[in-house]
Amino acid sequence: MPTEAFERWLVQDYLFAKGLTTFQAIAAARAPRSAQKVLINGLVAMDAELEWFERLACERSLNLQSPHHPTCRRYVDYLITAAYTKPPEILLAILFGIEAAYLAGWSRLEASGPYKEYILRWSNDLFRQYVVDLHLACVEHPHDGQQDEFDTVLRHERDFWTMTYDG
């Protein structure tokens, strides 16, 4: 991946992660009690991830105060709107879709070279178990609309990566 594209991804993914943290906090508050633990643990991980992004941005002299790219803005707006308007069971499917996309994408790569740290972050056993736990929460709390929202997430993910490469 060209450095310019990777750095665009890094900044925009940080902005996305901030929005995702808001989504997760609302989802955790609205979730059935039996699903809250995985969501709360996810929030703790998101706090650490935001700090990680901030460290990386500092090392690379990247501006995390940059504006959201329109594609990132649409994705974050979708999440925040969903957090307030969709049933809690749907929110579980949305979060599962996001995290499953990261796991699937990064796990396909060999953990070596300049992106090794990133590949390991989203393909390790702890993250894999988190995604499994999110899936189990979806199974435990089904809703007819879960698949449609999962598919919507995948379209946002496709658009996000297109933005990364195309600018």
C-alpha positions in Angstrom: 0.0 0.0 0.0 1.4 3.4 -0.9 2.5 5.5 2.2 0.0 8.3 1.3 -2.9 5.8 1.2 -1.8 4.2 4.4 -1.5 7.5 6.3 -4.9 8.5 4.9 -6.3 5.3 6.3 -4.6 5.8 9.6 -6.1 9.3 10.1 -9.6 8.4 8.8 -9.7 5.1 10.8 -8.8 7.1 13.9 -11.8 9.4 13.2 -13.9 6.3 12.5 -12.7 4.7 15.8 -13.8 7.8 17.7 -17.3 7.5 16.2 -17.3 3.8 16.8 -16.5 4.3 20.5 -19.6 6.6 20.8 -21.7 3.9 19.0 -20.4 1.2 21.3 -21.1 3.2 24.4 -24.7 3.8 23.3 -25.1 0.2 22.2 -23.7 -1.0 25.6 -26.3 1.1 27.4 -29.1 -0.2 25.3 -28.1 -3.8 25.1 -29.7 -6.7 26.9 -27.8 -7.4 30.1 -26.4 -10.6 28.8 -24.7 -8.8 25.9 -23.3 -5.9 27.9 -20.1 -7.6 29.1 -18.7 -8.1 25.5 -19.7 -4.5 24.6 -18.1 -3.0 27.7 -14.9 -5.0 27.1 -15.0 -3.7 23.6 -15.1 -0.2 24.9 -12.1 -0.7 27.1 -10.3 -2.1 24.0 -11.4 0.9 22.0 -9.9 3.3 24.5 -6.6 1.5 24.2 -6.9 1.5 20.4 -7.5 5.3 20.3 -4.3 5.8 22.4 -2.5 3.5 20.0 -3.6 5.5 17.0 -2.6 8.7 18.8 0.9 7.3 19.4 1.3 6.2 15.8 0.0 9.5 14.5 2.6 11.4 16.6 5.4 9.1 15.4 4.3 9.9 11.8 3.5 13.6 12.4 -0.1 13.1 11.2 -2.9 15.5 12.1 -5.7 13.7 13.8 -7.7 16.9 13.8 -8.1 16.5 10.1 -11.7 16.7 8.8 -13.6 13.5 8.1 -13.4 12.4 4.5 -17.1 12.3 3.2 -16.9 8.5 3.1 -15.8 8.3 6.7 -18.4 10.9 7.7 -21.2 8.8 6.1 -20.1 5.7 8.0 -19.8 7.4 11.3 -23.2 9.2 10.8 -24.7 5.8 10.0 -23.4 4.4 13.2 -24.6 7.2 15.4 -28.0 7.3 13.8 -28.3 3.5 14.2 -27.2 3.7 17.8 -30.2 5.9 18.7 -32.8 4.5 16.3 -32.2 0.8 15.7 -33.2 -2.0 18.2 -30.3 -3.2 20.4 -30.2 -6.6 18.6 -29.5 -4.8 15.4 -26.7 -2.8 17.1 -25.0 -6.1 18.0 -25.1 -7.2 14.3 -23.6 -3.8 13.2 -20.7 -4.1 15.6 -20.2 -7.7 14.7 -20.1 -6.8 11.1 -17.4 -4.1 11.7 -15.2 -6.3 13.8 -15.7 -9.3 11.6 -14.6 -7.3 8.5 -11.4 -6.2 10.3 -10.7 -9.7 11.4 -11.3 -11.2 7.9 -9.3 -8.5 6.1 -6.3 -8.4 8.4 -6.1 -12.1 9.0 -5.6 -12.8 5.3 -2.3 -11.0 5.4 1.1 -12.4 6.5 2.2 -10.8 9.7 5.5 -9.4 8.4 6.9 -6.3 6.8 6.0 -2.7 7.5 2.4 -3.5 8.5 3.1 -6.4 10.8 2.0 -4.4 13.9 -1.3 -3.6 12.3 -1.9 -7.1 11.0 -1.2 -8.6 14.5 -3.5 -6.1 16.1 -6.6 -7.3 14.2 -5.8 -10.9 13.7 -4.6 -12.1 17.1 -6.4 -14.7 19.2 -7.8 -12.2 21.7 -9.4 -10.1 18.9 -10.7 -13.3 17.2 -12.4 -14.3 20.5 -13.9 -10.9 20.8 -15.5 -11.3 17.3 -16.7 -14.8 18.2 -18.3 -13.4 21.4 -20.0 -10.6 19.4 -21.4 -13.3 17.0 -22.6 -15.3 20.0 -24.4 -12.2 21.3 -26.1 -11.8 17.9 -27.2 -15.5 18.0 -28.5 -15.1 21.5 -30.4 -12.0 20.6 -31.7 -12.5 17.1 -33.6 -9.9 15.0 -35.0 -10.2 11.5 -33.0 -7.1 10.4 -29.6 -8.2 11.5 -28.5 -9.6 8.1 -29.5 -6.4 6.3 -27.5 -4.2 8.7 -24.6 -6.5 8.5 -24.7 -6.1 4.7 -24.9 -2.4 5.1 -21.7 -2.4 7.2 -19.9 -4.4 4.5 -20.9 -1.8 1.9 -19.5 0.9 4.2 -16.3 -1.1 4.7 -15.9 -1.5 1.0 -16.4 2.3 0.5 -13.9 3.0 3.3 -11.1 1.0 1.7 -11.9 2.5 -1.7 -11.5 5.9 -0.1 -8.2 4.8 1.4 -6.8 3.9 -2.0 -8.5 6.6 -4.2 -8.3 9.5 -1.8 
